[in-house]
């Protein structure tokens, strides 16, 4: 029981910071590019309380990480009116990239801080180290996952913004179906696979390579590797 409480305690802080910072970054960049909707609503803030969705930010990510090693969650979406952006199609790309971008920054910062945990009191050191290691992994997973080219994920919006119109338009029309597609891929396919004795877990297969590659780069940058 103590070990389980420890595992949960070292997930809560990095999960909250990763997901809420992701949303705040969207709002901040949107405000810089002409749409102050999130700013007026007080959502351009790194105060987690402004962004936490109890189920999506706390319960779902923790349960999924502890049971499958994969992280999926959400915060209250930051409202962005893309029509108010200075250049809607171009700026939509920058707003979308802001979320994964801040996750990579947090992963790099966590890796850098990990180099200095030996200065902490011995009884505190294991807990802080576990938080920082989880922060690296969680932030990189979130960044890579969100860059999958499926609206409403950030990668889908980036693709809509940069692809030629004949390809971008039908991709944009997928957005209302994006969440059901994700639920099918994340939950229903693995459940079906277990019933059939097969492994239908597509997302870990898609993410494992890029996640490890980025973690290796961060480790080299910060002197951990």
C-alpha positions as CSV (number, residue, x, y, z in Angstrom):
1,X,0.0,0.0,0.0
2,X,2.8,2.4,0.9
3,X,4.5,1.7,-2.5
4,X,1.2,2.4,-4.3
5,X,0.7,5.7,-2.5
6,X,4.3,6.6,-3.4
7,X,3.7,5.8,-7.1
8,X,0.5,7.9,-7.1
9,X,2.2,10.8,-5.2
10,X,5.0,11.1,-7.7
11,X,2.6,11.1,-10.7
12,X,0.1,13.8,-9.5
13,X,2.5,16.8,-9.6
14,X,4.0,16.1,-13.0
15,X,0.7,15.1,-14.6
16,X,-1.0,18.3,-13.4
17,X,1.9,20.5,-14.4
18,X,2.2,18.9,-17.8
19,X,-1.5,19.0,-18.8
20,X,-2.3,22.4,-17.4
21,X,0.9,24.1,-18.8
22,X,0.0,22.6,-22.1
23,X,-3.4,24.4,-22.1
24,X,-2.1,27.6,-20.7
25,X,0.5,27.8,-23.5
26,X,-2.2,27.6,-26.1
27,X,-4.0,30.5,-24.6
28,X,-0.8,32.6,-24.2
29,X,0.2,32.2,-27.8
30,X,-3.3,32.9,-29.0
31,X,-3.3,36.1,-27.0
32,X,0.0,37.1,-28.7
33,X,-1.5,36.5,-32.1
34,X,-4.7,38.4,-31.8
35,X,-7.2,36.3,-29.9
36,X,-7.5,37.3,-26.2
37,X,-10.5,35.0,-25.4
38,X,-8.6,32.8,-23.0
39,X,-6.8,35.9,-21.5
40,X,-10.1,37.6,-20.7
41,X,-11.4,34.4,-19.1
42,X,-8.4,34.1,-16.9
43,X,-7.1,30.9,-18.6
44,X,-3.7,32.3,-19.5
45,X,-2.3,31.1,-16.2
46,X,0.0,28.4,-15.0
47,X,-2.2,28.1,-11.9
48,X,-3.3,24.5,-12.2
49,X,-6.6,25.2,-10.5
50,X,-7.8,27.2,-13.5
51,X,-7.3,24.3,-15.8
52,X,-7.9,21.1,-13.8
53,X,-10.6,18.7,-14.9
54,X,-10.9,16.3,-12.0
55,X,-11.5,13.3,-14.2
56,X,-9.3,14.1,-17.2
57,X,-6.4,15.7,-15.3
58,X,-6.2,13.5,-12.2
59,X,-8.1,10.2,-12.3
60,X,-7.8,9.0,-15.9
61,X,-4.0,9.8,-16.4
62,X,-3.0,8.2,-13.0
63,X,-5.1,5.0,-13.5
64,X,-3.8,4.6,-17.1
65,X,-0.2,5.2,-16.2
66,X,-0.3,2.7,-13.3
67,X,-2.2,0.0,-15.2
68,X,-0.7,0.3,-18.7
69,X,2.3,2.6,-18.6
70,X,0.6,4.9,-21.2
71,X,-0.6,8.4,-20.3
72,X,-3.8,9.9,-21.6
73,X,-5.6,12.8,-20.1
74,X,-7.0,16.3,-20.6
75,X,-7.6,19.6,-18.9
76,X,-10.5,22.0,-19.4
77,X,-9.8,23.1,-23.0
78,X,-8.6,26.7,-23.4
79,X,-11.0,28.5,-25.7
80,X,-9.4,29.9,-28.8
81,X,-11.4,31.7,-31.5
82,X,-9.2,31.0,-34.6
83,X,-11.2,33.6,-36.6
84,X,-9.8,36.4,-34.4
85,X,-6.2,35.4,-35.0
86,X,-4.1,37.8,-37.2
87,X,-3.6,35.1,-39.8
88,X,-6.0,32.3,-38.9
89,X,-4.5,29.5,-40.9
90,X,-0.9,30.3,-40.1
91,X,-1.4,31.3,-36.5
92,X,-3.5,28.2,-35.8
93,X,-0.3,26.2,-36.3
94,X,1.6,28.3,-33.8
95,X,-1.2,28.0,-31.2
96,X,-1.3,24.3,-31.7
97,X,2.5,23.9,-31.4
98,X,2.6,25.9,-28.2
99,X,1.2,23.0,-26.1
100,X,3.7,20.3,-27.2
101,X,6.4,22.9,-27.1
102,X,5.9,23.7,-23.4
103,X,5.9,20.0,-22.6
104,X,9.3,19.6,-24.2
105,X,10.6,22.6,-22.3
106,X,9.3,21.1,-19.0
107,X,10.9,17.8,-19.9
108,X,14.3,19.5,-20.5
109,X,14.0,21.5,-17.3
110,X,13.1,18.3,-15.3
111,X,16.2,16.6,-16.8
112,X,18.4,19.5,-15.9
113,X,17.1,19.6,-12.3
114,X,17.6,15.8,-12.0
115,X,21.4,16.5,-12.1
116,X,21.2,18.4,-8.8
117,X,19.0,16.1,-6.7
118,X,22.1,14.8,-4.9
119,X,22.1,18.1,-3.0
120,X,18.8,17.3,-1.3
121,X,18.4,15.7,2.0
122,X,18.6,11.9,1.7
123,X,15.0,11.2,2.8
124,X,13.6,13.7,0.2
125,X,15.9,12.8,-2.7
126,X,14.0,9.6,-3.9
127,X,10.7,11.3,-4.0
128,X,12.0,14.4,-5.9
129,X,14.0,12.2,-8.3
130,X,10.9,10.0,-9.1
131,X,8.8,13.2,-9.7
132,X,11.4,14.5,-12.2
133,X,11.9,11.2,-14.0
134,X,8.1,10.9,-14.4
135,X,8.0,14.5,-15.5
136,X,10.4,13.8,-18.3
137,X,8.5,10.8,-19.5
138,X,5.0,12.3,-19.1
139,X,5.8,15.5,-20.9
140,X,7.5,13.8,-23.8
141,X,4.6,11.3,-24.2
142,X,2.1,14.2,-24.1
143,X,4.1,16.1,-26.7
144,X,4.4,13.2,-29.1
145,X,0.9,12.0,-28.6
146,X,-0.6,15.4,-29.2
147,X,1.4,15.7,-32.4
148,X,-0.4,12.8,-34.0
149,X,-2.1,14.2,-37.2
150,X,-5.7,13.8,-36.1
151,X,-7.9,16.8,-35.2
152,X,-8.6,17.9,-32.5
153,X,-5.1,16.9,-31.4
154,X,-2.5,19.6,-31.9
155,X,-0.8,17.6,-34.7
156,X,-4.1,17.5,-36.6
157,X,-4.4,21.3,-36.4
158,X,-0.8,21.7,-37.5
159,X,-1.5,19.4,-40.5
160,X,-4.6,21.4,-41.4
161,X,-2.6,24.6,-41.3
162,X,0.3,23.4,-43.4
163,X,-1.1,20.9,-45.9
164,X,-2.6,22.0,-49.3
165,X,-6.2,23.0,-49.1
166,X,-7.6,19.9,-51.0
167,X,-6.0,17.7,-48.3
168,X,-6.4,20.0,-45.3
169,X,-10.2,20.5,-45.8
170,X,-11.3,16.8,-45.4
171,X,-8.8,16.4,-42.5
172,X,-10.4,19.4,-40.8
173,X,-13.8,17.8,-41.3
174,X,-12.6,14.9,-39.2
175,X,-12.5,17.0,-36.0
176,X,-16.0,16.1,-34.7
177,X,-15.1,12.5,-35.0
178,X,-11.6,12.8,-33.5
179,X,-12.5,12.0,-29.9
180,X,-14.5,8.9,-30.8
181,X,-11.6,7.7,-33.0
182,X,-9.2,8.2,-30.2
183,X,-11.4,6.4,-27.7
184,X,-11.7,3.5,-30.1
185,X,-7.9,3.4,-30.6
186,X,-7.0,3.9,-26.9
187,X,-9.6,1.7,-25.2
188,X,-11.9,-0.3,-27.5
189,X,-9.2,-1.9,-29.7
190,X,-7.1,-3.1,-26.8
191,X,-10.2,-4.4,-25.0
192,X,-11.1,-6.3,-28.2
193,X,-7.6,-7.6,-28.5
194,X,-7.6,-9.0,-25.0
195,X,-10.8,-10.8,-25.8
196,X,-9.3,-12.3,-28.9
197,X,-5.9,-13.0,-27.3
198,X,-4.2,-10.4,-29.5
199,X,-2.4,-7.2,-28.9
200,X,-4.3,-4.4,-30.7
201,X,-2.6,-1.6,-28.7
202,X,-1.6,0.7,-31.6
203,X,-0.7,3.9,-29.7
204,X,2.3,2.5,-27.7
205,X,3.6,1.1,-31.0
206,X,3.3,4.5,-32.7
207,X,4.8,6.5,-29.8
208,X,7.6,4.3,-28.4
209,X,10.2,5.1,-31.0
210,X,9.7,8.9,-31.1
211,X,9.4,9.2,-27.3
212,X,12.7,7.3,-26.7
213,X,14.4,9.3,-29.4
214,X,13.4,12.6,-27.8
215,X,14.3,11.4,-24.3
216,X,17.8,10.4,-25.6
217,X,18.2,13.9,-27.1
218,X,17.2,15.6,-23.9
219,X,19.5,13.3,-21.9
220,X,22.4,14.3,-24.1
221,X,21.5,18.0,-24.0
222,X,21.4,18.0,-20.2
223,X,24.3,15.7,-19.5
224,X,22.3,12.8,-18.2
225,X,23.5,10.5,-20.9
